[in-house]
Amino acid sequence: MHLVNQSPSDKRFAFRRSLESGQLLRFPGAFSPLVALLAEQIGFEGVYISGAALSADLGFPDIGLTTLSEVAARAEAISRVTNLPALVDIDTGFGEAANVARTVRTMEAAGLGGCHLEDQQFPKRCGHLDNKQLVPTAEMVRKIKAAVDAKTDENFVVIARTDARGVEGLAAAQERARYYVDAGAEMIFPEALSSEEEFASFRASVSVPLLANMTEFGKSPLLTTDQLSNLGYNVAIYPVTSLRLAMQAVEDGFRTLAAEGTQQSLVSRMQTRQRLYDVLSYESYAKIDQDLYNFKL
């Protein structure tokens, strides 16, 4: 904790100013605090806590099985180790409007920079799957108003995600987005847009900041940061990239270990002990207690 010199309110304020800069902000998915540390060291502008990645890490599909307490605990653990702002996926808000208000207060207290709320019915499903069902626009508007009214820090960002593109079509998704902005949403997350032209069309339809979801194996093209910046998007998330990379490496490694009876051939592909200690800033803990770091590798 002592390594972080930005308070949650400082991080939220800085995030707000960054949104006003017109620069695209890159938020890779961090499913653990260690991943968030690495994202900061490499130079990203924020971290994203994906509901799908968190569900998978707990051994569940992304169908709304996680609880508020589980998501808040993981989100706090991730946000507290980094100076970067963190955005969290709160799915459908863990209930109705009153639940959404409690969720926002909980995420504020956990140190998050903002959260996004989606307009699917519960149980929800991954935004890039078919046969999703939406709540009526009026119901989502009530939830957004509850979220905005619940904020105690004006810089906490309430993001409205609409899954309407795959259910009702692009025009309907844009219409919903305008209602959500009128209700107080400060950023729109249009899920599962299918082409660069649709991303451009959405940018032309609303005036608030926009979030682009660059998830792999989905319905949206994997646009570059230059493309998204030129389209006028403000935030790009890469929600499950780190988990997919990590799990493929783990699976390959386990298969090799099972087949060969040793991990010796894998050592060159591993993060070294020294690199892990660098990411953790192990040596800096000696400033608190010299006995914590009194060895040579």
Stockholm file with secondary structure:
# STOCKHOLM 1.0

chainA/1-297         MHLVNQSPSDKRFAFRRSLESGQLLRFPGAFSPLVALLAEQIGFEGVYISGAALSADLGFPDIGLTTLSEVAARAEAISRVTNLPALVDIDTGFGEAANVARTVRTMEAAGLGGCHLEDQQFPKRCGHLDNKQLVPTAEMVRKIKAAVDAKTDENFVVIARTDARGVEGLAAAQERARYYVDAGAEMIFPEALSSEEEFASFRASVSVPLLANMTEFGKSPLLTTDQLSNLGYNVAIYPVTSLRLAMQAVEDGFRTLAAEGTQQSLVSRMQTRQRLYDVLSYESYAKIDQDLYNFKL
#=GR chainA/1-297 SS CTTCCSCHHHHHHHHHHHHHTTCCEEEEBCSSHHHHHHHHHHTCSCEEECHHHHHHHTTCCSSSCSCHHHHHHHHHHHHTTCSSCEEEECTTCSSSHHHHHHHHHHHHHTTCSEEEEECBCSSCCCTTSSSCCBCCHHHHHHHHHHHHHHCSSTTSEEEEEECGGGTTCHHHHHHHHHHHHHTTCSEEEETTCCSHHHHHHHHHHCCSCBEEECCTTSSSCCCCHHHHHHHTCCEEEETTHHHHHHHHHHHHHHHHHHHHSSSGGGGGGSCCHHHHHHHTTGGGGGGTCGGGSCCCC
#=GC SS_cons         CTTCCSCHHHHHHHHHHHHHTTCCEEEEBCSSHHHHHHHHHHTCSCEEECHHHHHHHTTCCSSSCSCHHHHHHHHHHHHTTCSSCEEEECTTCSSSHHHHHHHHHHHHHTTCSEEEEECBCSSCCCTTSSSCCBCCHHHHHHHHHHHHHHCSSTTSEEEEEECGGGTTCHHHHHHHHHHHHHTTCSEEEETTCCSHHHHHHHHHHCCSCBEEECCTTSSSCCCCHHHHHHHTCCEEEETTHHHHHHHHHHHHHHHHHHHHSSSGGGGGGSCCHHHHHHHTTGGGGGGTCGGGSCCCC
//
